[in-house]
């Protein structure tokens, strides 16, 4: 069974100009980022910032593949605490061989180093969008059920 990383490599998405550059070098996005969680206020006036987590897959010039959660936080007052962008590496999901395995791995991820202020990286509300993206890569939904095996 192929892993998510194997499937991403087989897509051969490193064509044309790179998407961006990090300290690891130039990379191409394998697909458009998919939303996996939103929370907070509406980011207007006295309300809390609006936060959303976007999962993206990057294939670097070197051949390295990374899975990143881009945390986008918005508040109309740019200097308001909690606004801005952050990134969280979840490349351990690249070893998964089913969509079910990816979801289980994401459910175990927390954003933030302080347990008092950490938040879940993923919400089941976005399972459909995530499953659609991953099945488009060729990742199966799940392994066969234990009692279905011959």
C-alpha angles and dihedrals in degrees: 000000000000121000123229088255092054091051093048091052091049090056090070092211096162096103132127120358119353119254094230149321131251132172085280090060136249119346140184123217110239092211138344111293115265124221112242102169143008130185144146131063129314093271094240128120114327095348123109121268118273113243129195131177118215121191114214134175120217126196110197128212087247091060094255116139121206134183113212134182108215108205110206115192120185135190124159089230098066093200092056112117113260099033124121139049133303135172131218122193116228098165091140087081089068089078091060118110100194137042088241090058092050092051092048090050093048091049088060093055123100125191114220132040098239110077090213091059102029120116134199113268095215140042125199087226088081098045092111094056093045093046091050092053094046095045087052087060088053098256112148121234096242146330117274114284111265094242093047093067114107 
